[in-house]
Amino acid sequence: MPAIQRGISPVPTGLEPETVGNRSDSPASVSFLLQTGGDRRIWPDAITRRNRYGTLAIPADDEISFSSTTASNISREGYLAAGAELARLTDIASPSSVASEQWFADIRDRIAGNLGCAGAHVVLAASGTDAELLALCITVGVSRRPLTNLLVAPDETGNGVPRAAAGSHYSDLTALGSAVEAGAPLEGLPPGRIEVRTIAIRNQTGEPRHQHDIDADIIAAVELELRRDRDVLVHVLDTSKTGLPAVTRQAARHAAALAPGRVRVIVDACQFRGSISRLKQDLADGFMVALTGSKFVAGPPFSGALLIPPAFAEELAVRSDIPAGLAEYSAALDWPTALRQGMRFKFKSGLNLGLGLRWVAALAHLDRYTEVDESRQSLVKAQFVRSVRSRIDAVKGISLHEDDEGDHLGSRAMVPVTLMTGAGTFASFEACQDIQLSMRGLHGGPVCHIGQAVRLGSRTVLRIAASAVDVIGVSQAMSAGQSLHQALTPLESRLDILLHKLSAVLHHRRGA
C-alpha cells in the first residue's frame, strides 16, 4: 500500500521485518504498526516485546493494570478497532492521498466530537511532549515579539517538556525518525526568542502550595513579561502526575484579558482526568487544550493531540509563520486541511499511520466513556479512590501521606502511595523504580502494572489509578441493574490481586 505507507518512520531496532504479515491488516501488522511513528520510548525490547513503559502492543488479558497515569497495554477492544480500521483503509480499491486524508480527518473529528467541540481544530501529536512543541510553535507563529513560556510544575508533567517548552529538541530522535541534536533549538527559532519561566506547585519539602499563591505567581509573571514587551504562553495544569491541578481557570482568564492576542493559554489535560465539560469550556474561553489518549483513556502509548479554538485557528490560517523545525515532529495529515495549506514550510512526512492507529484504539474507549453521564463518572472515580485507601493499611511498607489525601484525587481516580523502608524512612527513588519494575515479574502473582515513580521532595510515590475502561465497565454493570458496590466487585478483585502482589514484592525485597 505505497500511498498509505509514505511517511512512516523506519523500522526501529528490535523489530524484524518478518513481524509484518503478508496482509497489511494481519494481527502481526497491526501490532507492528502500533509501535511505529513514535520515538524510542515505544520501541519494543527484542526479547520481552515490552516498551520502556513495560506495556505490550497486543492484548494481555491476564495482566493486571492500574498504571494509566503512565501507560497501559492495548485492550482487546482497542486492538480489534485498530485492525478493523486498518483493513478499511487498505481495502479501498485504489488507496490514495484523498482516502488517507479523510481517514485522519475522521479521527480528528471523533476527538473533537467526544469533547462536544466540533468547531475546534485538532492537530495530532505523537505524545504530550510533542503537543507542547506544537503549542509553542503555533504561538510563535502568530507572535511578532519574543515569547515567554510560563511552564507549571515541569517535574510533574513530562521529562522532555522543559526542553520542548523552550523550543528545543527534547531528544536526539523524533517520532518521525529524524536524527536531531538534543537541546538544540528547532529550525526557525533563533536563540533568545523563547524564554521559559517555571512555576512550582509544591514547596521544597514536596508539600502542595496553596492555589492562591500559584495564581498570584502566574499573574505577576504575565504582568512582568508584558512590561518587558514580550508575549506570553500560560500553562494551566488540569492534572499533574500526582493528581494536583494548578492555575485556576479564573486566573487564566484574568491573565489572557491583560493583553488579548498577546497572552495565550494552553490547558495541559494530557492525563485526561478532569471533566470533559470543563475542557469544552476551556476551548470556548479561547484556550488551547493538549490531551492524550494514552493515559486515563488507556489507549496505547504515544497518542496525543492539540485542540485549537476556532478563533485562534482562523488567526493561525491567515498569518502564521510556524518554525520550519516543526516538520521534524509533525506529519502533513496530522493537520486539518485549512491549517496545513497556510504553512510556509514543507512537511517531511506525509502521514504517521502508527499515530492514527493508536488514536483509533484510544477512541474505542473514549467514544464509550463520553456516553457515561459525568455524575456517574465522578461517582465511580471517587469510589475507586475510597477502595484503594481502605486497603492501603493492610500492605506493610506503603502508606498514604497526608498531602495525598485531598478531595481532588477522588475526581482524578488516582492514589499516590508512599513507599517506606524497613527502618521507617522514605524509600529512595531508585528503590521505588525497582519495585515498579518488579511488579511486572512473575514472583508473587501475575504481571501487574502501576504508575512510575515520581519524586515529591524527600519522598517518592508510586501511583495506583483507574482508567476510562474501568469506569465504563462499572457503569455498564450499574446500567444493567447492579448496585455500585456490586458493579465494583470485579474492579476491587483486581485491585486486591495488585496489592497482594505489591505486598509480596515488598516482603521479598525486605528479606533479600
Buried (B, 14 or more C-beta within 10 A) or exposed (E): BEBBBBBBBEBBEBBEEEBBBEEBBBEBBBBBBBBBBBBBBBBBEEEEBBBBBBBBBBBBEEBBBBBBBBBBBBBEBBBBBBBBBBBEBBEBEEBEBEBBBBBBBBBBEBBBBBBBBEEBBBBBBBBBBBBBBBBBBBBBBBBEBBBBBBBBBBBBBBEBBBBBBBBBBBBBBBBBBBEBEEEBBBBBBEEEBBBBBBBBBBEEEBEBBEBEEBBEBBBEBBBEBBEEEBBBBBBBBBBBBBBBBBBBBEBBBBBBEEBEEBBBBBBBBBBBBBBBEBBBBBBBBBBBBBBBBBBBBBBBBBBBBBBBBBEBBEBBBEEBBBBBBBBBBBBBBBBBEEBBEBBEBEBBBBBBBBBBBBBBBBBBBBBBBBEBEEEBBBBBBBBBBEBBBEBBEEBEBBBBBEBBBEEBBBBBBBBBBBBBEEEEEBBBBEBBBBBBEBBBEEEBBBBBBBBBBBBBEEBBBBBBBBBBBBBBBBBEBBEEEBEBEEBBEEBBEBBBBBBBBBBBBBBBBEEE
